[in-house]
């Protein structure tokens, strides 16, 4: 019987060979498993078995308990999710968050993968979000940007940053790829200049410094200036990602398109850019993930996003001791959005790999 005729080892035999092949390796494996079981038990005991969930028992019951104080979440979840938004109008903020989620889900469906449908979904979704949050029409009371906060503000900054930054990144990538030296070099200086600055300094400049250099009619609200700065930072990094994807497209394909008589925009839109976006997909997903997490930096310039709302949830009243639970809850919110985005990116990679066969 040859090696190819032998049956494949089962999972138990594979685990025995990998982790228990020698006495020393077996001892290390057992010790690691025991430590993992101990850590898991400690976490479960703190988070579930010895935790306090009932908000009516008050902070005194939490201080007497040995586990987590989830009562602070039950008592202050509105502050975390909605920030300073008026209590009686918080349904609008919740519906605005649902709008962003639905808009994102629709954008992920293959049936919507056309330029017009994506543009329609994002335009209508962003407009509906803005109307719900701002009000002033359709009988909705007006709520200024100064009271926006919590998860809704985080999602608004992320969506508008990507909505403005991604088309700008494509333009910058094409300009840097220009055959005219003065255009490509100037664009390169702009991209490298923005990438050399930390995002905090850009946000501070657009929020605080820029109004001193602009006339009053051009200043706008601080929130929108911060979004423009965040979109500029996003576009600089994404432009380099797209340019790297373009460099992965064989030069002969564009030359063949020129030989067939296709003009510049036909070559870019039908041949170069689709393949470039395909090549740049992993890095693009990573950039979206980073941009979502970087929305927490707007707290530096005075915005009440979800992290700042969490600080307010435990920083006032009798819940000062429950900061760990608040940060765990906020981390779970970030995890849900970021993990979903990363898994969708992995799905796209598998789908495109299937198309290559």
C-alpha atoms as a printed R data frame, in Angstrom:
    type eleno elety resid chain resno       x      y       z
1   ATOM     1    CA   UNK     A     1   0.000  0.000   0.000
2   ATOM     2    CA   UNK     A     2   1.448  3.350  -1.012
3   ATOM     3    CA   UNK     A     3   1.329  6.580   0.966
4   ATOM     4    CA   UNK     A     4  -1.473  7.877  -1.244
5   ATOM     5    CA   UNK     A     5  -3.619  4.843  -0.362
6   ATOM     6    CA   UNK     A     6  -3.382  5.393   3.399
7   ATOM     7    CA   UNK     A     7  -6.482  6.887   5.046
8   ATOM     8    CA   UNK     A     8  -6.204 10.502   6.155
9   ATOM     9    CA   UNK     A     9  -5.723 10.890   9.914
10  ATOM    10    CA   UNK     A    10  -8.739 12.086  11.886
11  ATOM    11    CA   UNK     A    11  -8.950 15.233  13.916
12  ATOM    12    CA   UNK     A    12  -8.134 13.387  17.143
13  ATOM    13    CA   UNK     A    13  -4.976 11.869  15.688
14  ATOM    14    CA   UNK     A    14  -3.975 15.238  14.239
15  ATOM    15    CA   UNK     A    15  -4.466 16.974  17.606
16  ATOM    16    CA   UNK     A    16  -2.521 14.228  19.393
17  ATOM    17    CA   UNK     A    17   0.355 14.566  16.974
18  ATOM    18    CA   UNK     A    18   0.452 18.366  17.198
19  ATOM    19    CA   UNK     A    19  -0.072 18.927  20.914
20  ATOM    20    CA   UNK     A    20   0.774 15.663  22.730
21  ATOM    21    CA   UNK     A    21   3.612 14.160  20.712
22  ATOM    22    CA   UNK     A    22   6.111 14.424  23.616
23  ATOM    23    CA   UNK     A    23   5.682 14.579  27.423
24  ATOM    24    CA   UNK     A    24   6.946 18.178  27.501
25  ATOM    25    CA   UNK     A    25   4.568 19.248  24.744
26  ATOM    26    CA   UNK     A    26   1.691 17.506  26.523
27  ATOM    27    CA   UNK     A    27   2.503 19.305  29.778
28  ATOM    28    CA   UNK     A    28   2.619 22.682  28.015
29  ATOM    29    CA   UNK     A    29  -0.688 21.962  26.276
30  ATOM    30    CA   UNK     A    30  -2.443 20.939  29.497
31  ATOM    31    CA   UNK     A    31  -1.079 23.986  31.332
32  ATOM    32    CA   UNK     A    32  -2.254 26.371  28.607
33  ATOM    33    CA   UNK     A    33  -5.696 24.752  28.525
34  ATOM    34    CA   UNK     A    34  -5.966 25.079  32.311
35  ATOM    35    CA   UNK     A    35  -5.018 28.765  32.171
36  ATOM    36    CA   UNK     A    36  -7.513 29.399  29.382
37  ATOM    37    CA   UNK     A    37 -10.262 27.627  31.339
38  ATOM    38    CA   UNK     A    38  -9.442 29.666  34.443
39  ATOM    39    CA   UNK     A    39  -9.504 32.950  32.520
40  ATOM    40    CA   UNK     A    40 -12.770 31.985  30.822
41  ATOM    41    CA   UNK     A    41 -14.364 31.114  34.156
42  ATOM    42    CA   UNK     A    42 -13.220 34.404  35.697
43  ATOM    43    CA   UNK     A    43 -14.683 36.352  32.772
44  ATOM    44    CA   UNK     A    44 -17.991 34.478  32.835
45  ATOM    45    CA   UNK     A    45 -18.274 34.848  36.598
46  ATOM    46    CA   UNK     A    46 -17.582 38.593  36.373
47  ATOM    47    CA   UNK     A    47 -19.720 39.277  33.312
48  ATOM    48    CA   UNK     A    48 -22.714 36.982  33.936
49  ATOM    49    CA   UNK     A    49 -22.913 34.867  37.078
50  ATOM    50    CA   UNK     A    50 -22.010 37.539  39.653
51  ATOM    51    CA   UNK     A    51 -23.136 40.564  37.636
52  ATOM    52    CA   UNK     A    52 -25.957 42.969  38.452
53  ATOM    53    CA   UNK     A    53 -28.385 43.634  35.581
54  ATOM    54    CA   UNK     A    54 -31.362 45.309  37.289
55  ATOM    55    CA   UNK     A    55 -31.140 49.098  37.112
56  ATOM    56    CA   UNK     A    56 -33.808 49.502  39.810
57  ATOM    57    CA   UNK     A    57 -31.428 48.137  42.450
58  ATOM    58    CA   UNK     A    58 -29.253 51.220  42.065
59  ATOM    59    CA   UNK     A    59 -25.479 51.690  42.250
60  ATOM    60    CA   UNK     A    60 -25.346 50.465  45.858
61  ATOM    61    CA   UNK     A    61 -26.162 46.906  44.785
62  ATOM    62    CA   UNK     A    62 -23.391 47.052  42.194
63  ATOM    63    CA   UNK     A    63 -20.823 48.181  44.726
64  ATOM    64    CA   UNK     A    64 -21.747 45.283  46.982
65  ATOM    65    CA   UNK     A    65 -21.625 42.712  44.158
66  ATOM    66    CA   UNK     A    66 -18.486 40.881  43.033
67  ATOM    67    CA   UNK     A    67 -19.304 40.982  39.333
68  ATOM    68    CA   UNK     A    68 -19.952 43.493  36.618
69  ATOM    69    CA   UNK     A    69 -22.410 46.351  37.023
70  ATOM    70    CA   UNK     A    70 -24.518 46.193  33.882
71  ATOM    71    CA   UNK     A    71 -27.101 48.318  35.669
72  ATOM    72    CA   UNK     A    72 -25.230 51.377  34.460
73  ATOM    73    CA   UNK     A    73 -25.986 50.342  30.864
74  ATOM    74    CA   UNK     A    74 -29.647 49.765  31.664
75  ATOM    75    CA   UNK     A    75 -29.834 53.164  33.379
76  ATOM    76    CA   UNK     A    76 -27.681 55.240  30.987
77  ATOM    77    CA   UNK     A    77 -27.973 53.587  27.586
78  ATOM    78    CA   UNK     A    78 -29.868 56.546  26.175
79  ATOM    79    CA   UNK     A    79 -26.975 58.879  26.972
80  ATOM    80    CA   UNK     A    80 -24.489 56.487  25.356
81  ATOM    81    CA   UNK     A    81 -26.481 56.015  22.167
82  ATOM    82    CA   UNK     A    82 -28.080 59.450  21.745
83  ATOM    83    CA   UNK     A    83 -25.859 61.867  23.658
84  ATOM    84    CA   UNK     A    84 -27.368 65.329  24.143
85  ATOM    85    CA   UNK     A    85 -30.270 64.759  21.741
86  ATOM    86    CA   UNK     A    86 -33.597 65.740  23.390
87  ATOM    87    CA   UNK     A    87 -35.218 62.841  25.200
88  ATOM    88    CA   UNK     A    88 -38.617 63.123  23.518
89  ATOM    89    CA   UNK     A    89 -36.994 63.214  20.051
90  ATOM    90    CA   UNK     A    90 -34.547 60.345  20.504
91  ATOM    91    CA   UNK     A    91 -36.686 58.111  18.326
92  ATOM    92    CA   UNK     A    92 -35.478 60.220  15.406
93  ATOM    93    CA   UNK     A    93 -31.854 59.543  16.295
94  ATOM    94    CA   UNK     A    94 -32.582 55.812  16.582
95  ATOM    95    CA   UNK     A    95 -34.366 55.793  13.218
96  ATOM    96    CA   UNK     A    96 -31.445 57.683  11.685
97  ATOM    97    CA   UNK     A    97 -29.053 54.958  12.899
98  ATOM    98    CA   UNK     A    98 -31.330 52.302  11.410
99  ATOM    99    CA   UNK     A    99 -31.300 54.250   8.135
100 ATOM   100    CA   UNK     A   100 -27.502 54.091   8.000
101 ATOM   101    CA   UNK     A   101 -27.515 50.351   8.713
102 ATOM   102    CA   UNK     A   102 -30.162 49.668   6.035
103 ATOM   103    CA   UNK     A   103 -28.288 51.852   3.551
104 ATOM   104    CA   UNK     A   104 -25.089 49.925   4.220
105 ATOM   105    CA   UNK     A   105 -26.797 46.529   3.915
106 ATOM   106    CA   UNK     A   106 -28.416 47.499   0.609
107 ATOM   107    CA   UNK     A   107 -25.042 48.669  -0.697
108 ATOM   108    CA   UNK     A   108 -23.613 45.225   0.074
109 ATOM   109    CA   UNK     A   109 -26.194 43.345  -1.999
110 ATOM   110    CA   UNK     A   110 -24.927 42.284  -5.452
111 ATOM   111    CA   UNK     A   111 -28.220 43.383  -7.024
112 ATOM   112    CA   UNK     A   112 -27.376 46.989  -6.109
113 ATOM   113    CA   UNK     A   113 -23.849 46.960  -7.541
114 ATOM   114    CA   UNK     A   114 -24.385 49.541 -10.240
115 ATOM   115    CA   UNK     A   115 -23.234 53.123 -10.170
116 ATOM   116    CA   UNK     A   116 -26.737 54.582 -10.355
117 ATOM   117    CA   UNK     A   117 -28.217 52.307  -7.697
118 ATOM   118    CA   UNK     A   118 -25.353 52.862  -5.257
119 ATOM   119    CA   UNK     A   119 -25.509 56.618  -5.815
120 ATOM   120    CA   UNK     A   120 -29.293 56.584  -5.331
121 ATOM   121    CA   UNK     A   121 -29.084 54.521  -2.125
122 ATOM   122    CA   UNK     A   122 -26.397 56.678  -0.551
123 ATOM   123    CA   UNK     A   123 -27.952 59.965  -1.635
124 ATOM   124    CA   UNK     A   124 -31.437 59.096  -0.374
125 ATOM   125    CA   UNK     A   125 -30.097 57.443   2.786
126 ATOM   126    CA   UNK     A   126 -27.880 60.394   3.693
127 ATOM   127    CA   UNK     A   127 -30.690 62.854   2.967
128 ATOM   128    CA   UNK     A   128 -33.140 60.876   5.135
129 ATOM   129    CA   UNK     A   129 -30.586 60.690   7.946
130 ATOM   130    CA   UNK     A   130 -30.023 64.440   7.773
131 ATOM   131    CA   UNK     A   131 -33.742 65.238   7.744
132 ATOM   132    CA   UNK     A   132 -34.394 62.984  10.738
133 ATOM   133    CA   UNK     A   133 -31.550 64.442  12.768
134 ATOM   134    CA   UNK     A   134 -31.929 68.095  11.752
135 ATOM   135    CA   UNK     A   135 -35.696 68.396  11.453
136 ATOM   136    CA   UNK     A   136 -37.298 71.697  10.614
137 ATOM   137    CA   UNK     A   137 -39.525 70.146   7.921
138 ATOM   138    CA   UNK     A   138 -42.390 67.630   7.792
139 ATOM   139    CA   UNK     A   139 -43.470 68.724  11.266
140 ATOM   140    CA   UNK     A   140 -40.217 67.641  12.908
141 ATOM   141    CA   UNK     A   141 -38.826 70.098  15.474
142 ATOM   142    CA   UNK     A   142 -35.508 71.689  14.533
143 ATOM   143    CA   UNK     A   143 -32.468 70.249  16.321
144 ATOM   144    CA   UNK     A   144 -29.119 71.899  15.661
145 ATOM   145    CA   UNK     A   145 -25.863 70.041  15.223
146 ATOM   146    CA   UNK     A   146 -24.770 71.104  18.705
147 ATOM   147    CA   UNK     A   147 -27.156 68.554  20.263
148 ATOM   148    CA   UNK     A   148 -26.236 65.685  17.942
149 ATOM   149    CA   UNK     A   149 -24.338 62.966  19.729
150 ATOM   150    CA   UNK     A   150 -23.841 59.338  20.550
151 ATOM   151    CA   UNK     A   151 -23.928 56.576  17.959
152 ATOM   152    CA   UNK     A   152 -25.857 58.694  15.441
153 ATOM   153    CA   UNK     A   153 -23.105 61.305  15.308
154 ATOM   154    CA   UNK     A   154 -20.437 58.617  14.961
155 ATOM   155    CA   UNK     A   155 -22.269 57.041  12.025
156 ATOM   156    CA   UNK     A   156 -22.929 60.424  10.411
157 ATOM   157    CA   UNK     A   157 -19.255 61.397  10.526
158 ATOM   158    CA   UNK     A   158 -18.185 58.002   9.171
159 ATOM   159    CA   UNK     A   159 -20.722 57.923   6.329
160 ATOM   160    CA   UNK     A   160 -20.117 61.492   5.181
161 ATOM   161    CA   UNK     A   161 -16.343 61.042   5.429
162 ATOM   162    CA   UNK     A   162 -16.505 58.039   3.106
163 ATOM   163    CA   UNK     A   163 -19.122 59.647   0.858
164 ATOM   164    CA   UNK     A   164 -16.910 62.695   0.273
165 ATOM   165    CA   UNK     A   165 -13.513 61.068   0.614
166 ATOM   166    CA   UNK     A   166 -13.855 58.112  -1.738
167 ATOM   167    CA   UNK     A   167 -14.671 60.044  -4.954
168 ATOM   168    CA   UNK     A   168 -12.003 62.574  -3.981
169 ATOM   169    CA   UNK     A   169  -9.513 59.711  -3.549
170 ATOM   170    CA   UNK     A   170 -10.274 58.435  -7.053
171 ATOM   171    CA   UNK     A   171  -9.696 61.912  -8.481
172 ATOM   172    CA   UNK     A   172  -6.405 62.280  -6.621
173 ATOM   173    CA   UNK     A   173  -5.232 58.850  -7.774
174 ATOM   174    CA   UNK     A   174  -5.984 59.713 -11.404
175 ATOM   175    CA   UNK     A   175  -4.309 63.127 -11.104
176 ATOM   176    CA   UNK     A   176  -1.179 61.597  -9.613
177 ATOM   177    CA   UNK     A   177  -1.142 59.158 -12.502
178 ATOM   178    CA   UNK     A   178  -1.290 62.010 -15.028
179 ATOM   179    CA   UNK     A   179   1.319 62.185 -17.784
180 ATOM   180    CA   UNK     A   180   1.736 65.933 -17.167
181 ATOM   181    CA   UNK     A   181   4.564 66.306 -14.625
182 ATOM   182    CA   UNK     A   182   3.267 69.494 -13.009
183 ATOM   183    CA   UNK     A   183  -0.103 67.848 -12.296
184 ATOM   184    CA   UNK     A   184   1.263 64.549 -10.998
185 ATOM   185    CA   UNK     A   185   3.954 66.194  -8.851
186 ATOM   186    CA   UNK     A   186   1.590 68.775  -7.374
187 ATOM   187    CA   UNK     A   187  -0.924 66.071  -6.538
188 ATOM   188    CA   UNK     A   188   1.838 63.957  -5.020
189 ATOM   189    CA   UNK     A   189   2.904 66.849  -2.790
190 ATOM   190    CA   UNK     A   190  -0.689 67.332  -1.613
191 ATOM   191    CA   UNK     A   191  -1.188 63.619  -0.872
192 ATOM   192    CA   UNK     A   192   2.149 63.191   0.892
193 ATOM   193    CA   UNK     A   193   1.630 66.425   2.821
194 ATOM   194    CA   UNK     A   194  -1.733 65.297   4.175
195 ATOM   195    CA   UNK     A   195  -0.455 61.786   4.956
196 ATOM   196    CA   UNK     A   196   2.484 63.215   6.890
197 ATOM   197    CA   UNK     A   197   0.159 64.949   9.371
198 ATOM   198    CA   UNK     A   198  -1.686 63.212  12.231
199 ATOM   199    CA   UNK     A   199  -5.460 63.240  11.947
200 ATOM   200    CA   UNK     A   200  -5.825 65.074  15.267
201 ATOM   201    CA   UNK     A   201  -3.871 68.056  13.949
202 ATOM   202    CA   UNK     A   202  -6.031 68.180  10.791
203 ATOM   203    CA   UNK     A   203  -9.249 68.018  12.814
204 ATOM   204    CA   UNK     A   204  -8.014 70.742  15.171
205 ATOM   205    CA   UNK     A   205  -6.988 72.932  12.237
206 ATOM   206    CA   UNK     A   206 -10.341 72.630  10.471
207 ATOM   207    CA   UNK     A   207 -12.339 73.047  13.692
208 ATOM   208    CA   UNK     A   208 -10.431 75.869  15.417
209 ATOM   209    CA   UNK     A   209  -7.793 77.469  13.190
210 ATOM   210    CA   UNK     A   210  -9.538 77.573   9.805
211 ATOM   211    CA   UNK     A   211 -12.324 80.013  10.857
212 ATOM   212    CA   UNK     A   212  -9.677 82.708  11.474
213 ATOM   213    CA   UNK     A   213  -8.551 82.445   7.843
214 ATOM   214    CA   UNK     A   214 -11.979 82.319   6.169
215 ATOM   215    CA   UNK     A   215 -14.684 84.932   5.753
216 ATOM   216    CA   UNK     A   216 -17.817 84.459   7.816
217 ATOM   217    CA   UNK     A   217 -19.988 83.315   4.908
218 ATOM   218    CA   UNK     A   218 -17.520 80.534   4.075
219 ATOM   219    CA   UNK     A   219 -16.885 79.160   7.564
220 ATOM   220    CA   UNK     A   220 -19.938 76.953   7.984
221 ATOM   221    CA   UNK     A   221 -20.665 74.842  11.045
222 ATOM   222    CA   UNK     A   222 -17.782 73.274  12.931
223 ATOM   223    CA   UNK     A   223 -19.159 69.773  12.366
224 ATOM   224    CA   UNK     A   224 -19.007 70.099   8.592
225 ATOM   225    CA   UNK     A   225 -15.502 71.575   8.688
226 ATOM   226    CA   UNK     A   226 -14.377 68.561  10.726
227 ATOM   227    CA   UNK     A   227 -16.028 66.203   8.237
228 ATOM   228    CA   UNK     A   228 -14.199 67.908   5.357
229 ATOM   229    CA   UNK     A   229 -10.887 67.540   7.188
230 ATOM   230    CA   UNK     A   230 -11.589 63.890   7.951
231 ATOM   231    CA   UNK     A   231 -12.580 63.265   4.313
232 ATOM   232    CA   UNK     A   232  -9.374 64.917   3.091
233 ATOM   233    CA   UNK     A   233  -7.317 62.670   5.371
234 ATOM   234    CA   UNK     A   234  -9.256 59.589   4.216
235 ATOM   235    CA   UNK     A   235  -8.870 60.513   0.546
236 ATOM   236    CA   UNK     A   236  -5.091 60.931   0.802
237 ATOM   237    CA   UNK     A   237  -4.613 57.394   2.092
238 ATOM   238    CA   UNK     A   238  -7.267 55.869  -0.159
239 ATOM   239    CA   UNK     A   239  -5.752 57.577  -3.209
240 ATOM   240    CA   UNK     A   240  -2.482 55.732  -2.629
241 ATOM   241    CA   UNK     A   241  -4.390 52.477  -2.203
242 ATOM   242    CA   UNK     A   242  -6.206 53.001  -5.507
243 ATOM   243    CA   UNK     A   243  -2.980 54.034  -7.249
244 ATOM   244    CA   UNK     A   244  -1.357 50.825  -6.030
245 ATOM   245    CA   UNK     A   245  -4.283 48.881  -7.476
246 ATOM   246    CA   UNK     A   246  -3.798 50.664 -10.805
247 ATOM   247    CA   UNK     A   247  -0.136 49.724 -10.886
248 ATOM   248    CA   UNK     A   248  -1.199 46.086 -10.603
249 ATOM   249    CA   UNK     A   249  -3.130 46.304 -13.876
250 ATOM   250    CA   UNK     A   250  -0.930 45.117 -16.782
251 ATOM   251    CA   UNK     A   251   0.125 48.022 -18.964
252 ATOM   252    CA   UNK     A   252  -0.692 46.044 -22.089
253 ATOM   253    CA   UNK     A   253  -4.419 46.106 -21.331
254 ATOM   254    CA   UNK     A   254  -4.623 49.873 -21.513
255 ATOM   255    CA   UNK     A   255  -2.466 49.892 -24.642
256 ATOM   256    CA   UNK     A   256  -4.782 47.355 -26.250
257 ATOM   257    CA   UNK     A   257  -7.760 49.562 -25.355
258 ATOM   258    CA   UNK     A   258  -6.044 52.521 -26.999
259 ATOM   259    CA   UNK     A   259  -5.474 50.396 -30.090
260 ATOM   260    CA   UNK     A   260  -9.197 49.617 -30.172
261 ATOM   261    CA   UNK     A   261  -9.987 53.330 -30.209
262 ATOM   262    CA   UNK     A   262 -11.319 53.747 -26.655
263 ATOM   263    CA   UNK     A   263 -10.896 57.241 -25.248
264 ATOM   264    CA   UNK     A   264  -9.377 58.054 -21.858
265 ATOM   265    CA   UNK     A   265 -12.563 57.874 -19.784
266 ATOM   266    CA   UNK     A   266 -13.643 54.643 -21.435
267 ATOM   267    CA   UNK     A   267 -10.268 53.071 -20.670
268 ATOM   268    CA   UNK     A   268 -10.379 54.232 -17.053
269 ATOM   269    CA   UNK     A   269 -14.007 53.359 -16.313
270 ATOM   270    CA   UNK     A   270 -14.220 50.032 -18.145
271 ATOM   271    CA   UNK     A   271 -10.742 48.541 -17.948
272 ATOM   272    CA   UNK     A   272  -8.353 50.169 -15.482
273 ATOM   273    CA   UNK     A   273 -10.517 51.230 -12.546
274 ATOM   274    CA   UNK     A   274 -12.549 47.989 -12.121
275 ATOM   275    CA   UNK     A   275  -9.366 45.927 -11.973
276 ATOM   276    CA   UNK     A   276  -7.660 48.497  -9.746
277 ATOM   277    CA   UNK     A   277 -10.524 48.407  -7.245
278 ATOM   278    CA   UNK     A   278 -10.413 44.645  -7.289
279 ATOM   279    CA   UNK     A   279  -6.685 44.665  -6.553
280 ATOM   280    CA   UNK     A   280  -7.128 47.293  -3.826
281 ATOM   281    CA   UNK     A   281 -10.099 45.632  -2.106
282 ATOM   282    CA   UNK     A   282  -8.310 44.257   1.025
283 ATOM   283    CA   UNK     A   283  -6.542 47.546   1.711
284 ATOM   284    CA   UNK     A   284  -9.756 49.494   1.022
285 ATOM   285    CA   UNK     A   285 -11.726 47.463   3.563
286 ATOM   286    CA   UNK     A   286  -8.947 48.031   6.068
287 ATOM   287    CA   UNK     A   287  -9.085 51.782   5.415
288 ATOM   288    CA   UNK     A   288 -12.842 51.829   6.021
289 ATOM   289    CA   UNK     A   289 -12.316 49.987   9.318
290 ATOM   290    CA   UNK     A   290  -9.642 52.467  10.397
291 ATOM   291    CA   UNK     A   291 -11.842 55.429   9.444
292 ATOM   292    CA   UNK     A   292 -14.741 54.114  11.516
293 ATOM   293    CA   UNK     A   293 -12.550 53.747  14.589
294 ATOM   294    CA   UNK     A   294 -10.955 57.154  14.053
295 ATOM   295    CA   UNK     A   295 -14.332 58.862  14.450
296 ATOM   296    CA   UNK     A   296 -13.642 58.732  18.194
297 ATOM   297    CA   UNK     A   297 -10.966 61.414  17.703
298 ATOM   298    CA   UNK     A   298 -13.602 64.115  17.154
299 ATOM   299    CA   UNK     A   299 -14.019 64.253  20.920
300 ATOM   300    CA   UNK     A   300 -10.788 66.290  20.899
301 ATOM   301    CA   UNK     A   301 -12.576 69.158  19.151
302 ATOM   302    CA   UNK     A   302 -15.655 69.071  21.355
303 ATOM   303    CA   UNK     A   303 -18.117 66.649  19.780
304 ATOM   304    CA   UNK     A   304 -20.286 64.305  21.818
305 ATOM   305    CA   UNK     A   305 -19.835 61.087  19.817
306 ATOM   306    CA   UNK     A   306 -20.387 57.632  21.288
307 ATOM   307    CA   UNK     A   307 -17.140 57.537  23.281
308 ATOM   308    CA   UNK     A   308 -17.711 60.969  24.801
309 ATOM   309    CA   UNK     A   309 -21.301 59.970  25.542
310 ATOM   310    CA   UNK     A   310 -19.973 56.929  27.372
311 ATOM   311    CA   UNK     A   311 -17.714 59.141  29.459
312 ATOM   312    CA   UNK     A   312 -20.730 61.256  30.397
313 ATOM   313    CA   UNK     A   313 -22.746 58.146  31.254
314 ATOM   314    CA   UNK     A   314 -20.474 57.135  34.110
315 ATOM   315    CA   UNK     A   315 -18.838 60.494  34.825
316 ATOM   316    CA   UNK     A   316 -21.880 62.027  36.474
317 ATOM   317    CA   UNK     A   317 -23.983 60.881  39.394
318 ATOM   318    CA   UNK     A   318 -23.297 57.748  41.403
319 ATOM   319    CA   UNK     A   319 -21.948 55.574  38.571
320 ATOM   320    CA   UNK     A   320 -18.321 56.731  38.568
321 ATOM   321    CA   UNK     A   321 -17.082 53.281  39.594
322 ATOM   322    CA   UNK     A   322 -18.720 51.554  36.581
323 ATOM   323    CA   UNK     A   323 -16.417 52.876  33.857
324 ATOM   324    CA   UNK     A   324 -15.187 49.390  32.884
325 ATOM   325    CA   UNK     A   325 -18.681 48.204  32.021
326 ATOM   326    CA   UNK     A   326 -19.379 51.334  29.973
327 ATOM   327    CA   UNK     A   327 -16.187 50.919  27.963
328 ATOM   328    CA   UNK     A   328 -16.937 47.222  27.416
329 ATOM   329    CA   UNK     A   329 -20.363 48.164  26.040
330 ATOM   330    CA   UNK     A   330 -18.852 50.796  23.736
331 ATOM   331    CA   UNK     A   331 -16.191 48.326  22.610
332 ATOM   332    CA   UNK     A   332 -18.976 45.875  21.753
333 ATOM   333    CA   UNK     A   333 -20.652 48.528  19.577
334 ATOM   334    CA   UNK     A   334 -17.415 49.146  17.689
335 ATOM   335    CA   UNK     A   335 -16.815 45.399  17.425
336 ATOM   336    CA   UNK     A   336 -20.220 44.732  15.847
337 ATOM   337    CA   UNK     A   337 -19.709 47.331  13.113
338 ATOM   338    CA   UNK     A   338 -16.022 46.661  12.445
339 ATOM   339    CA   UNK     A   339 -16.305 42.860  12.527
340 ATOM   340    CA   UNK     A   340 -19.298 42.959  10.173
341 ATOM   341    CA   UNK     A   341 -17.361 45.169   7.785
342 ATOM   342    CA   UNK     A   342 -14.297 42.930   7.870
343 ATOM   343    CA   UNK     A   343 -16.368 39.768   7.318
344 ATOM   344    CA   UNK     A   344 -18.075 41.381   4.349
345 ATOM   345    CA   UNK     A   345 -14.655 42.239   2.945
346 ATOM   346    CA   UNK     A   346 -13.632 38.593   3.309
347 ATOM   347    CA   UNK     A   347 -16.839 37.579   1.504
348 ATOM   348    CA   UNK     A   348 -16.010 39.922  -1.371
349 ATOM   349    CA   UNK     A   349 -12.510 38.486  -1.626
350 ATOM   350    CA   UNK     A   350 -13.887 34.941  -1.823
351 ATOM   351    CA   UNK     A   351 -16.476 36.006  -4.388
352 ATOM   352    CA   UNK     A   352 -13.847 37.603  -6.589
353 ATOM   353    CA   UNK     A   353 -11.520 34.636  -6.194
354 ATOM   354    CA   UNK     A   354 -14.323 32.398  -7.476
355 ATOM   355    CA   UNK     A   355 -14.684 34.649 -10.479
356 ATOM   356    CA   UNK     A   356 -11.021 34.113 -11.384
357 ATOM   357    CA   UNK     A   357 -11.405 30.376 -11.860
